[in-house]
Amino acid sequence: MNLALKDIQHNLGRFVLTTVGVGMLLMVVMGMAGIYRGVVEDATLLIDRIGADLWIVQHDTRGPFAEVSRVPASLMHRARAVPGVKDSREFVYHTIQRERDGKPFRMAVLGLSWPHDKGEWVPLVAGRPLAQGHFEMLADVSLGVRLGERLTFGKETYQVVGLTRNMISSGGDGIAFFTVADAEAIQFDTSGEAVRLERSARKSRGERSELGTKQPSLVEQASKPSGELPAIARPQISAVMLRIAPGANVQQVIRTISGWGDVSVRTCEEQTEYLLKGSVDKARRQLGLFRVLLTLIAAIIMALILYTLTLEKIHSIALLQLIGARKPVILGLILQQALLLGFGGYAIAYLLGQQLFPLFPRRVIVTGGDLWQLAGIVLAISVASSILGIAKALSVQPNEALG
């Protein structure tokens, strides 16, 4: 006869409720570990998926994921001429927040270097990659848009031709993919009145200058659109991505580009390190701290529950000792209940998590390693928590059964 199971059957309702409570607490511990891993995964997602070997960024900056970076678009052609470089691509990345259906609509905008990059590397769940240089976009399903839907940003309308999943920025926003030209048009969009005032200001400055007095035609040129003025360069991009040819000396390429005084070159590993130790570092450390605290709280609560359950069985334990029950039988009663409570709660935590974690606003990534680690923690907590109950059981005298 198993005393632990008999005692549980005698107080089945209370034991089930206690196990559910422990399970929900363990689910929070499991979820916190998943959120922690999700933050890290989302932060490094783009760097890993893009697959660039080197990043050319603004001089003395850490790159577009850590801070603002601005380089001229012509840098892509300059970099392509470096010996050992197989391919170079433009990179434009920024975040916008607009309003859609009366609610805030926030997304990260990534510019693809058209026509070299049409988004074939993006994991699509529906639709197709970009097929033209303007007015098409790929969007993550977390943005809530539909395939074929048309969205207006600035003065242009873009059609959703492809949907992807789990393409999330480090801030938790869904990513939308455009061509570089369209991404820049969204980023630098200005109202018609602002354009008119800028043209008027250029014309006024030209009229006041000596050169404008001598050559009135220049004043008329100044009032034209910015794109028609040869003296005004096209908008700058965030960075240039490089792929190194097989067998090429990466360090030699880095030394060559590092000699340019207007830019800095960063490796893929450095970009990841800057990101994890920069914009997401505090969130990552805070989630890790909460995970440790929740684990300690779970251990304390389970210890108190088992101690309380032992106190309720003091008379029964004394009676067992009076009739000659061996101490291993009594200790097994407490330890088995602790293990049943711990792993019953673990099973509930896993089942509830499978249903609830997909509903969270940010990705919750629970790996097999995390599950085994938590199982080990639950085992340790169950054994450690039973120590209080065992200590109390060992102090019970058989004559207390006669009281």
C-alpha positions, 0 to 999 in steps of 0.5 A, a space after each residue: 500500500 502506498 501511503 502517499 497515494 492514499 493520503 492524496 486520495 483522502 484530500 484529493 480536491 485540496 491536492 489538485 488545487 495546490 498542484 494547479 497553483 504550483 503549475 501556474 507559478 511554474 508556467 510563469 517561470 517557463 514563460 519568463 525563460 521563453 520571453 528571455 530567449 525570444 528577446 535574444 532571438 528577435 534581436 539577432 534575427 535580421 543579422 543571422 537571416 541576412 547573412 552578410 559577412 561585413 557591414 560598412 557603417 558610418 565612421 566611428 559608429 556601431 552600425 544601424 542596429 545599435 545607433 543611427 548610421 548614415 553612409 552615401 548610397 554610392 558607397 555600395 559601388 566603391 565597396 564592390 571594387 575592393 578585391 575579395 568582395 563578392 557582392 555588396 548591397 544597400 541596407 536601409 532600416 528604420 521604424 515608423 508608427 502610423 495610425 490604422 483603423 483608429 489604432 497605432 500601427 507600428 512596424 520596422 521598415 527594411 529596404 531590399 537592395 533591388 534588383 539584386 535582392 528581391 526578398 527570396 531569403 525571407 521565409 514566406 508563408 504566403 505570396 511571393 517575393 518582390 517582382 518590381 522596383 516600386 509599390 510592393 511590400 512583404 509584411 510579417 503576419 504580426 502586423 495584421 495585414 492581409 495578402 493583396 491589401 493596399 497600404 498608404 505610406 506618405 504619398 504612395 500606396 503599396 500592395 502586400 504581395 508576400 507574408 512572412 512569419 516571425 520576422 520581428 525587430 529587436 523592439 518586438 515590431 513586425 518587419 515590412 520589406 520594401 525596395 531601398 527606394 521605397 523605404 527611403 521614400 517612406 522615411 524622408 516623406 514630407 508634406 507638400 507645404 514643407 516642399 513648397 517652403 523649402 523650394 521658396 527658401 532655396 530661391 530666396 537664398 539664391 536671390 540674396 547671394 552674389 552668384 544668384 545676382 550675376 546668374 539669375 538662371 541659377 535662382 530659377 534652378 533652385 526652385 526645382 524639385 530636389 531630385 532634379 538638382 545635381 548639387 543635391 545627392 540622393 538620400 543616404 542609406 543606413 549601411 552597406 552589406 558585403 559578402 566575401 568571395 570564397 577563399 578571399 582574405 577577410 582580414 585583408 578586406 577589412 584592412 582595406 576598407 578601414 583605411 577609408 576615412 569616412 566609414 568603419 567596417 564591422 563583422 557580423 559577430 561584432 554587430 550581434 555583440 553590439 546589439 546584445 550589449 546595447 539596445 536589448 542588454 537591459 531588457 535581457 538582464 532584467 528578464 534574467 533577474 526576474 527568472 531567478 527571482 521567480 524560481 526562488 519564489 517557487 521553491 519557497 512556496 513549495 517548501 511552505 506547502 509541503 511543511 503545511 501538509 506535514 503539519 496536518 499529518 502530525 497525528 497520523 505520523 505519530 500513530 504510524 510510529 506508535 504501531 511500529 512503522 519504519 522511518 523510511 516509510 514516513 519519509 517516503 510519504 513526504 518525499 513522494 508527495 513532494 515529487 508528485 506535487 512538483 512534476 504534476 505542477 510541471 505537467 500543468 505548466 507545460 500544457 497551459 504554456 502550449 495554449 497561452 504562449 502563442 497569445 503573448 504579444 512577443 515571441 515566447 521561445 521554449 526549447 527542449 534544453 529549457 524544458 529539461 533545465 526546468 525539470 531539473 530545477 523542479 526536481 531539486 526544488 521538490 527534494 529541497 522543499 521536502 526537507 522541512 517536512 521531513 525534519 518536522 516528521 522526524 521530530 514527532 514523538 509516538 506518544 503524541 498519537 495518544 494526546 
